[in-house]
């Protein structure tokens, strides 16, 4: 059943990108010309590109507190979400009483715990003190990179099946 929740979260996360993706494809039909970088782009910007995988998902190869983690990019998630076992692997240990944040999912109501990841790295992008929500493993199939991390970036956008993160 958790697979259903993950698929639902991916669909909800992808929905905001579909109009822009379709419009971008329509505008680019027959146009193979590569546009040069704009002159006003800062040379200090850090960028990381993530290609769409064969399942139509963007999977970020991230490092959380120094540990390598594959995270599903989910723009429909307000907060970055981690399974409890992963949280423990990166040094976040919780008590049962910490799971007091009510969350509505496709499977019903569950509870999560608020926490902070000290450091996150995706390519050459580095973020500190990212708010996360920890869920019991049975409630979350895998880690989700949500808006609590993405809004810390200067911008992110999708172009030609590639998600570009800019810090």
PyMOL commands that set and color helices and strands:
alter all, ss='L'
color gray80, all
select helices_A, chain A and resi 2-28+84-89+96-98+137-139+147-150
alter helices_A, ss='H'
color red, helices_A
select strands_A, chain A and resi 47-51+59-64+67-73+80-83+101-105+108-122+125-135+144-145+155-159+162-166
alter strands_A, ss='S'
color yellow, strands_A
deselect
rebuild
show_as cartoon
